[in-house]
Amino acid sequence: MFGKPDYDALAIGAHPDDVEIGCGGTLAKLARKGHKTAIVTTTSAELSSRGDTATRAKEFAAAAQILGAHTHKMLDIPDGHVRASQANKLKIVRVLRELRPRVVFTHHWVARHPDHQHTCELVQEAFFLAGLAKIDTGQKPWRPYKLIHYPNRYEFQPSFVVDISETFATKIESIRAYHSQFHAADMEKYGSVQTAISHPAFLDHIEIRARQYGIYIGAQYGEPFLVRENLAIDDPVALFDEKCWYTVP
């Protein structure tokens, strides 16, 4: 409706490390396929129990490089206070119009962390508003083709699962780039506060979930996604091949 996209995929999270946990394997896979990807966080995670904003920014840049993202940026919405205000919606609108992504990934709307839930609401509203010509940001209007949700702590019935068997190691590498947040040999220099994600078992939990969804599609590792709308399929015969035999009841 508004021309061709400049980016193939944009992933938006509330904090640095959210995207890597939620859909890092898929972003790495898209980059390997030659797609142009970007990662944006709504906050700089200044309320993090461990580390500081300068450390988080360096870790974010390292993780984005590992995932093959063409660009990454942090917005200045206060951590712990993400809301779908008009000012915040315009910040996301500007990002969508600047990058012109084909698809957008963001949090599912059911979340333990309020910032995750509110980032979902914020992105969902901005997704629509970015296509309205009468909202003037000095940019051409752009509405991405589809909004896709990745999981938070809670599970959902996915619309589809992406096989990330070849990029799961890259996903874990991008998560481990956040030395201040996740269990590592040098973690004590970033503070003594123990969090849910700094526990040694947290990375095991990520692998267990990836294996779980991989089993559902007959793969070693998978990442689940949800879209609100029905998905149109032109050729259901061509969609299925011998890889689907494993999932037949």
CORFEN-V374416 format. One record per backbone hydrogen bond with DSSP energy under -0.5 kcal/mol. NH is the residue of the N-H (numbers start at 1). CO is the residue of the C=O. If there is no record, write none. Layout:
nh/co
NH/CO
NH/CO
//
This chain:
nh/co
6/100
7/99
7/100
8/36
9/36
10/103
11/38
12/10
12/105
13/40
18/15
19/15
21/17
22/18
23/19
24/20
27/23
28/24
29/25
30/26
31/27
32/28
33/29
34/31
35/30
37/35
38/9
39/71
40/11
41/73
42/13
43/14
48/45
51/190
56/52
57/53
58/54
59/55
60/56
61/57
62/58
63/59
64/60
65/61
66/62
67/63
68/65
69/64
70/37
71/37
73/39
75/41
77/42
81/78
85/83
89/85
90/86
91/87
92/88
93/89
94/90
95/91
96/92
97/93
98/94
99/95
100/96
102/7
103/8
104/146
105/10
106/148
108/150
111/109
116/113
117/113
118/114
119/115
120/116
121/117
122/118
123/119
124/120
125/121
126/122
127/123
128/124
129/125
130/126
131/128
132/129
133/131
135/132
136/134
137/135
142/130
144/142
145/102
146/102
148/104
148/146
149/226
150/106
151/224
152/154
158/156
159/225
160/225
162/223
164/162
164/221
165/221
167/164
168/164
171/167
172/168
173/169
174/170
175/171
176/172
177/173
178/175
179/177
181/178
182/178
183/197
187/184
189/186
190/187
191/188
199/195
202/199
205/201
206/202
207/203
208/204
209/205
210/206
211/207
212/208
213/209
214/210
215/211
216/212
217/213
217/214
218/215
219/214
222/210
223/162
225/160
226/149
239/235
240/236
240/237
244/241
245/242
246/243
247/244
248/245
//
